[in-house]
Amino acid sequence: MPQLLALSASPSTASRTALVADLVVDRLQLGGLDAAHLAVRDLPAADLLAARSGAEGIRQAVAAVAAADGLIVATPVYKASYSGLLKVFLDLLPQDALAGKTVLPLVTGGSLAHVLAIDYALRPVLTALGARHVTSGRFLLDSHVERLPRGLRLHPEAAEELDRAVDEFVDALPARLLLAGAAPL
């Protein structure tokens, strides 16, 4: 069974980005896939910032990326780019860390003016890390992601777009990974 990993890279504990990552992981699990969520903000900040790749928490996170067959990379957009938290983590990965992997980029932001952050900021770094295939990904407006006491509610248009993005991601996974009998999403 494929192992899929969602990385969320918002520094906020009330992150819409992390909620979207959780929703995607839940959907993948309901489809019979092995998926987990790693919130980069939960890693030891001092080790991240000092690039201590040998520190236990960092080693485990890098190993989780290495073990994954596919990644969902979820980040808020700040200053027209992905979060600095994501940048710090990606810098700790080996140059070929995403070799052979399918990647779904997800970006949340306050304005459609930042929609190109996926193609002009995030996609190039994912490709440089060797991703086999970076799907088209999705940009979700913050105003379309409503935090609830337990979970979130997506604007219907955003929910539909996210469903299509997840379907595209699953379809892009190598067929040999899906032979474990997972139910179609």
Secondary structure, 3 states (H helix, E strand, C coil): CCEEEEEECCCCCCCHHHHHHHHHHHHHHHCCCEEEEEEHHHCCHHHHHCCCCCCHHHHHHHHHHHHCCEEEEEEEEECCEECHHHHHHHHHCCCCCCECCEEEEEEEECCHHHCCHHHHHHHHHHHHCCECEECCCEEEEHHHEEEECCEEEECHHHHHHHHHHHHHHHHHCCHHHHCCCCCCC
